[in-house]
Amino acid sequence: MIAYVRHLLLETILVATLFLSVPFQARGQWVQSTRYPNVWYRHDSQSLLSIPHFDSYEAVCGPKADAALEDSNVTVVGRWAWGPCGSVAIQGDFAFIGNWSLFQIVDISNPADPCIIGEIMLKGVILDIAVRSNFAYVATSGGLDIIDISTPTHPHRTGRISRYIFAARLIVSGDYVYIGNDGPIIDVIDVSDPVRPVLFDPYHAFGFGHIMDIALFDNCLFVAASNSRMIEIIDISDPTHMTRVGSFEMNDWMSTLHVSENYLFVGTYLTPHFHILDISSPVDPVKTASLTLMYYPTDIEVSGDHAYMSTESSGFSIVDISNILHPFELSHTAGRQILTSYDMAVSGEHVYLAWNIGLWVLTVSSPQYPEEVCFFPTGWYAWRTEVSGKYAYVADGLAGLWILDVSTLDNPTEEANFPTATSARDVVVVDSRFYLMEGYNLWIGDVSDPKNPETVGLWTGNNIMKAI
């Protein structure tokens, strides 16, 4: 619970109409409002006013309120909960992304100008998303959510399985969802009735730790567990009684799996390699080729004659697989900041990477020279918040400075994002100027037009700054 709280982006817990307050003085300590003397706020490392919970949101009024939350009359009236983007799926003109615990539907009919058209808050951090027809299946740290997306502007949850899930990978096949979980185990859920999903007894994979990835071919599920050098092959003909039918020794720990046609593509990370296995006979794979990379793959997608890979240490690679026996790397593109994407999707000539601080869109019409089309920012982990007038200014770590319109308390909206190269840790606003602390830098900006913040000055110190 506490770990979850400390990784939340921002929960804007509004105490009745008492949102306006002074800047917070210290994390974890109570601070009395100068405007409303009877109101006290607490600022945790990632939350604005109080400690959120999966099922409820409590706000507090006074230093002794910890022991009396149940007696509190405080009511949540609004929040802004954008956070790291860790998952993405594509269907038609829509991208479905996990914006921390916020499931969002993004119109990508114009890839250069993505637009959020629908969203729903879920209980837990979103770990993976799979979309099939009118439903999205979303694995979160709190379970599996089934979302009706038949009307993209108004997604709604139809069913849910509550279960602890860690580092999930999710596959939908027929009436079943398979989730690679901690243990390592495979959770199997019957979703034939999207309102009342049924969780079966889990399958215990060999190895220890958690499932790194799963991939499906015919009725065989290929499983890569952390700290295991072996791919386990499981027959899922009967999802209620899955059985092991084979294995394949990789001689390295695996980071990701992907199936396309009769081939299994494998990324390994002790020594960064891209492997291709012929799985025409699923229980008896045959390695056809291997390629040494500079950085290990974290996710693989295949389209046509190319394999697209997000890689560790902030990168994206394209490999030519037109000759399956002799793959070669066409290009490697450095990513934005020192971050790593663990999920991506390909649609036509565009690749969409869940890049932690947002959705990174590239065009790969020329695979040797992929180009950025746009970057759609989400958020990171909030450090400080300053309120001035009807705007809240959030120092949002690697996501830079977010400016929010909080004039409508129950619906804070995004006005602008001011990106930074490293982590934005503190912000102060005076009149129409903001002072933003970021690493060695102090940014001074003009927010006379909050929709278009502009740089006024930059001061670089000799040490990393802690606070303003």
C-alpha positions in Angstrom: 0.0 0.0 0.0 2.7 2.5 1.0 4.8 1.5 -2.0 1.8 2.2 -4.2 1.2 5.6 -2.6 4.9 6.6 -3.1 4.7 5.9 -6.8 1.5 7.8 -7.5 1.9 10.7 -9.8 -0.6 13.1 -8.2 -3.9 12.7 -6.5 -5.5 16.1 -6.3 -7.6 15.5 -3.1 -9.7 18.6 -2.8 -11.1 19.5 0.6 -14.5 20.8 -0.1 -13.7 24.2 -1.8 -10.5 24.6 0.2 -8.1 23.7 -2.6 -6.1 26.9 -2.5 -3.2 26.6 -0.1 0.4 27.7 0.5 3.3 25.6 -0.8 4.0 22.5 1.2 6.9 22.8 3.6 8.0 19.2 4.2 7.0 15.8 3.0 5.1 13.8 5.5 4.6 16.8 7.9 1.4 18.6 8.5 1.2 22.2 7.3 -1.5 24.7 8.4 -3.2 26.7 5.6 -2.6 30.4 5.9 -5.9 31.1 4.2 -8.0 28.6 6.2 -6.5 28.2 9.7 -8.8 25.3 10.6 -7.4 23.2 7.7 -4.2 21.3 7.7 -2.5 19.6 4.7 0.0 16.9 4.4 2.3 16.5 1.4 3.7 13.1 0.7 6.4 12.5 -1.9 3.9 11.8 -4.7 0.5 13.0 -3.4 -0.9 16.5 -3.1 -3.0 16.6 0.0 -3.5 13.2 1.5 -2.8 9.5 1.3 -4.9 7.7 -1.3 -6.2 4.2 -1.1 -7.2 1.7 -3.8 -10.9 1.9 -2.9 -11.3 5.2 -1.1 -9.7 8.6 -0.8 -9.5 10.3 2.6 -8.4 13.8 3.3 -7.4 15.0 6.7 -8.0 18.1 8.9 -5.4 18.4 11.6 -2.3 16.7 13.0 -4.4 14.2 15.0 -6.5 13.1 12.1 -4.5 10.0 11.4 -6.3 8.3 14.2 -9.6 9.6 13.3 -10.0 9.3 9.5 -13.2 7.4 9.8 -14.7 10.4 11.6 -13.6 12.9 8.9 -16.3 14.8 7.0 -13.9 15.7 4.2 -15.1 14.7 0.7 -13.0 14.2 -2.4 -14.3 16.5 -5.2 -11.6 16.2 -7.8 -8.2 14.9 -8.8 -5.6 14.9 -11.5 -3.9 11.5 -11.7 -1.6 11.4 -14.7 1.6 9.3 -14.2 4.1 7.2 -16.0 3.0 5.6 -19.3 3.9 1.9 -19.2 1.6 0.2 -21.7 0.0 0.7 -25.1 -2.2 -1.2 -27.5 -3.5 -0.2 -30.9 -6.8 -0.9 -32.6 -7.8 1.0 -35.7 -7.5 4.7 -35.2 -7.2 4.4 -31.4 -4.3 3.9 -29.0 -5.1 2.5 -25.6 -2.6 3.6 -23.0 -1.9 3.1 -19.3 -1.3 6.5 -17.8 -0.4 5.0 -14.3 -3.8 4.0 -13.0 -5.7 5.9 -15.7 -6.8 4.0 -18.7 -7.0 6.4 -21.7 -8.2 6.1 -25.2 -6.3 8.3 -27.7 -7.4 9.2 -31.2 -4.4 8.6 -33.4 -6.1 9.1 -36.8 -3.6 11.9 -37.1 -0.4 10.4 -35.5 1.1 13.9 -35.4 -1.7 15.2 -33.1 -2.9 12.5 -30.7 -6.0 13.5 -28.7 -7.5 11.9 -25.6 -11.2 11.2 -26.2 -12.0 8.9 -23.3 -10.6 7.6 -20.0 -11.5 5.7 -16.8 -9.7 5.4 -13.5 -8.8 1.9 -12.4 -7.8 0.4 -9.1 -4.0 -0.2 -9.4 -1.1 0.6 -11.7 -1.8 -0.5 -15.3 0.8 -3.1 -16.3 -0.4 -4.4 -19.7 -3.3 -3.9 -22.1 -4.8 -6.2 -24.8 -7.7 -5.1 -27.0 -10.1 -7.4 -28.9 -13.2 -6.1 -30.7 -15.3 -4.0 -28.2 -13.3 -4.9 -25.1 -10.0 -3.9 -23.5 -8.4 -6.3 -21.1 -6.3 -4.4 -18.6 -3.9 -6.1 -16.1 -3.2 -3.8 -13.1 -1.4 -4.3 -9.9 -4.8 -4.9 -8.3 -6.3 -7.4 -10.8 -7.8 -7.7 -14.3 -10.3 -5.1 -15.5 -12.6 -5.7 -18.5 -13.4 -2.4 -20.2 -16.2 -1.9 -22.8 -14.7 0.4 -25.5 -17.6 0.1 -28.0 -18.1 3.9 -27.4 -14.5 5.2 -27.2 -15.5 8.5 -25.7 -17.2 6.7 -22.8 -15.3 3.6 -21.8 -16.8 1.7 -18.8 -15.8 -1.3 -16.8 -18.0 -4.4 -17.2 -16.2 -6.9 -15.0 -13.2 -7.3 -12.7 -11.1 -9.9 -11.0 -9.3 -8.7 -7.9 -5.9 -10.2 -7.6 -2.3 -9.1 -6.8 -0.4 -8.9 -10.1 3.2 -8.1 -10.6 5.1 -7.4 -13.9 2.2 -8.7 -15.9 2.1 -9.8 -19.5 -1.3 -10.4 -20.9 -2.6 -12.4 -23.9 -6.2 -12.9 -25.0 -7.1 -16.1 -26.8 -10.7 -17.2 -27.4 -12.7 -16.8 -24.2 -9.6 -16.8 -22.0 -7.1 -14.3 -20.7 -3.6 -15.5 -19.8 -1.5 -13.3 -17.4 2.1 -13.9 -16.6 2.4 -13.1 -12.9 4.7 -13.3 -9.9 5.6 -16.7 -8.6 6.2 -17.4 -11.4 2.6 -18.4 -12.3 0.2 -18.1 -15.2 -3.2 -16.9 -14.3 -6.1 -18.1 -16.5 -9.4 -16.1 -16.5 -12.5 -17.1 -18.4 -13.9 -13.9 -19.9 -16.7 -15.4 -22.0 -19.0 -13.4 -19.8 -17.4 -9.9 -19.6 -19.5 -9.0 -16.6 -18.6 -12.1 -14.5 -15.0 -13.3 -15.3 -13.9 -16.5 -13.6 -10.4 -17.0 -12.3 -9.1 -20.6 -12.5 -6.4 -22.2 -10.5 -3.0 -20.8 -11.6 -0.4 -22.8 -13.5 3.0 -22.8 -11.7 5.8 -22.3 -14.2 9.3 -23.5 -13.5 12.0 -21.2 -12.3 11.5 -18.5 -9.7 10.8 -14.8 -9.6 8.1 -13.5 -12.0 7.1 -14.1 -15.6 9.1 -11.8 -18.0 6.9 -12.5 -21.0 4.5 -15.0 -22.6 3.7 -15.6 -26.3 1.1 -17.9 -28.0 1.3 -20.0 -31.1 -1.6 -22.4 -31.9 -2.4 -24.1 -28.5 1.1 -23.7 -27.1 2.1 -20.9 -24.7 5.7 -20.0 -24.5 6.8 -18.7 -21.1 10.0 -16.9 -20.1 10.5 -16.5 -16.3 12.9 -14.2 -14.7 16.2 -15.8 -13.6 15.6 -18.7 -15.9 17.5 -19.6 -19.1 14.8 -21.9 -20.4 11.6 -21.3 -22.4 8.8 -23.4 -21.0 6.2 -24.7 -23.5 2.7 -25.2 -22.2 -0.3 -26.9 -23.9 -3.4 -24.8 -23.3 -5.9 -26.9 -25.2 -7.7 -27.2 -21.9 -7.2 -23.9 -20.1 -8.4 -25.5 -16.8 -5.7 -28.1 -17.0 -2.6 -26.7 -18.7 0.3 -29.1 -19.1 4.0 -28.7 -19.9 4.9 -30.3 -23.2 8.4 -29.1 -23.9 11.2 -26.6 -23.2 14.0 -24.9 -25.0 17.4 -23.9 -23.4 18.4 -20.3 -24.4 21.7 -20.2 -22.4 20.7 -16.7 -21.2 18.1 -14.9 -19.3 15.2 -13.6 -21.4 13.6 -10.2 -21.5 10.9 -10.5 -24.1 9.1 -12.9 -26.4 7.1 -12.3 -29.6 5.4 -14.7 -32.1 4.9 -13.9 -35.8 3.8 -16.5 -38.2 5.9 -19.7 -37.5 8.6 -17.9 -35.6 9.3 -17.0 -32.0 11.5 -13.9 -31.5 13.4 -13.8 -28.2 15.3 -11.0 -26.5 18.0 -11.8 -23.9 19.6 -9.5 -21.5 22.7 -10.9 -19.8 24.3 -10.7 -23.2 22.1 -8.5 -25.5 20.9 -10.8 -28.3 18.0 -11.0 -30.7 17.2 -14.7 -31.4 14.8 -16.3 -34.0 13.3 -19.7 -33.3 11.4 -21.8 -35.9 8.3 -23.1 -34.0 6.5 -24.8 -36.9 6.7 -27.8 -34.5 5.8 -25.9 -31.3 7.0 -28.6 -28.9 10.4 -28.8 -30.7 11.7 -25.3 -31.5 14.8 -24.9 -33.7 17.0 -21.8 -33.5 17.5 -20.3 -36.9 19.5 -17.2 -36.2 20.9 -14.9 -33.6 22.0 -11.3 -33.7 24.2 -9.5 -31.2 22.9 -6.0 -30.1 24.4 -3.1 -28.2 21.4 -3.0 -25.9 19.0 -5.8 -24.9 15.4 -5.7 -26.2 12.7 -4.9 -23.8 9.8 -5.5 -26.2 9.6 -6.8 -29.8 7.0 -6.3 -32.5 7.1 -7.7 -36.0 5.5 -6.2 -39.1 6.4 -7.4 -42.6 10.1 -7.7 -43.1 11.1 -5.8 -40.0 11.4 -6.4 -36.2 10.9 -3.4 -34.1 12.5 -3.3 -30.6 12.5 -1.0 -27.7 15.8 -1.4 -25.9 17.2 -0.7 -22.5 19.2 2.5 -21.9 16.8 4.6 -23.9 16.6 3.3 -27.4 14.7 1.9 -30.3 16.1 -0.5 -33.0 14.9 -1.9 -36.3 16.1 -5.2 -37.6 15.7 -6.5 -41.1 14.3 -10.1 -41.1 13.6 -10.4 -44.8 16.1 -13.3 -44.7 15.1 -15.1 -41.6 18.5 -16.9 -41.5 20.5 -13.7 -41.6 18.9 -10.8 -39.7 20.8 -7.5 -39.5 20.3 -4.2 -37.6 19.1 -1.4 -39.9 19.0 1.4 -37.3 19.2 2.4 -33.7 17.5 5.6 -32.4 18.4 7.1 -29.1 15.3 7.7 -26.9 14.1 10.7 -25.0 16.0 11.1 -21.7 17.5 8.1 -20.0 14.4 6.1 -19.9 13.3 2.7 -21.2 10.1 1.6 -22.9 8.8 -1.8 -22.0 5.8 -1.9 -24.3 5.2 -0.8 -27.8 2.7 -1.2 -30.7 3.1 -1.0 -34.5 0.4 0.4 -36.8 1.1 0.9 -40.5 4.2 3.1 -40.8 4.1 4.3 -37.2 5.5 2.9 -34.0 4.0 3.8 -30.6 6.2 3.4 -27.6 5.0 3.7 -24.0 8.0 5.8 -22.9 7.3 6.3 -19.2 6.8 10.0 -19.4 4.5 9.8 -22.4 3.7 8.1 -25.7 6.5 8.4 -28.2 5.4 8.2 -31.9 7.8 7.5 -34.7 7.4 7.0 -38.4 9.3 4.1 -39.9 8.4 4.6 -43.5 12.2 4.7 -44.0 13.4 2.0 -41.6 17.0 3.1 -41.9 16.0 6.6 -40.7 13.1 6.5 -38.3 11.8 10.0 -37.3 9.9 11.3 -34.4 6.3 12.3 -35.4 5.4 13.6 -31.9 5.7 13.1 -28.2 2.5 13.0 -26.2 3.4 13.7 -22.6 1.7 12.0 -19.7 3.5 12.4 -16.4 6.0 11.0 -13.9 6.2 11.3 -10.1 5.1 14.6 -8.6 7.5 16.3 -6.2 6.0 19.7 -5.5 2.8 21.7 -6.2 2.3 25.4 -6.2 -1.1 27.1 -6.7 -1.5 30.6 -8.1 -4.9 31.9 -9.0 -6.8 29.2 -10.9 -3.7 27.3 -11.9 -1.7 24.6 -10.2 2.0 24.2 -11.1 3.3 20.6 -10.6 7.0 19.9 -10.5 6.6 16.4 -12.0 10.0 14.8 -12.0 11.2 13.7 -15.5 7.9 14.9 -17.0 8.9 18.5 -16.3 6.4 21.2 -15.2 2.7 20.6 -15.7 0.3 23.5 -15.6 -3.2 22.6 -14.6 -6.4 24.7 -14.7 -8.1 23.9 -11.3 -10.9 26.5 -11.6 -13.3 23.6 -11.9 -12.5 21.6 -8.8 -14.0 18.3 -9.9 -12.3 18.4 -13.3 -8.7 19.7 -13.3 -7.5 20.0 -16.9 -4.0 20.2 -18.5 -3.1 23.6 -19.8 0.6 23.1 -20.8 3.7 21.0 -20.2 7.2 22.5 -19.9 9.6 19.6 -20.5 13.0 19.3 -18.7 16.0 17.2 -19.4 16.2 15.8 -15.9 13.9 15.6 -12.9 11.9 18.7 -11.9 11.9 18.7 -8.1 10.5 22.0 -6.9 8.6 25.0 -8.2 7.7 28.5 -7.0 5.4 30.9 -8.8 5.5 34.7 -8.2 3.2 36.9 -10.2 3.6 35.7 -13.8 7.0 34.1 -13.2 7.8 30.4 -12.3 11.0 29.3 -10.8 11.6 25.6 -11.5 14.4 23.5 -10.0 15.8 20.8 -12.2 19.1 19.1 -11.4 21.8 21.7 -11.6 19.4 24.2 -13.3 17.0 26.8 -12.2 14.6 27.7 -14.9 12.8 31.0 -14.9 9.7 31.2 -17.0 6.9 33.5 -18.1 3.4 32.2 -17.5 1.4 35.3 -18.2 -0.2 33.0 -20.8 -0.4 29.6 -18.9 -1.1 27.8 -22.1 2.2 28.9 -23.6 4.9 29.0 -20.9 8.1 30.6 -22.1 11.7 30.5 -20.9 13.0 33.8 -19.5 16.2 32.7 -18.0 18.4 29.8 -16.9 20.9 29.6 -14.1 23.2 26.6 -13.8 24.8 25.9 -10.4 27.8 23.7 -9.4 25.7 21.2 -7.5 22.4 19.4 -7.8 19.8 21.7 -6.1 17.5 20.3 -3.5 14.8 23.0 -3.0 13.9 26.6 -3.8 
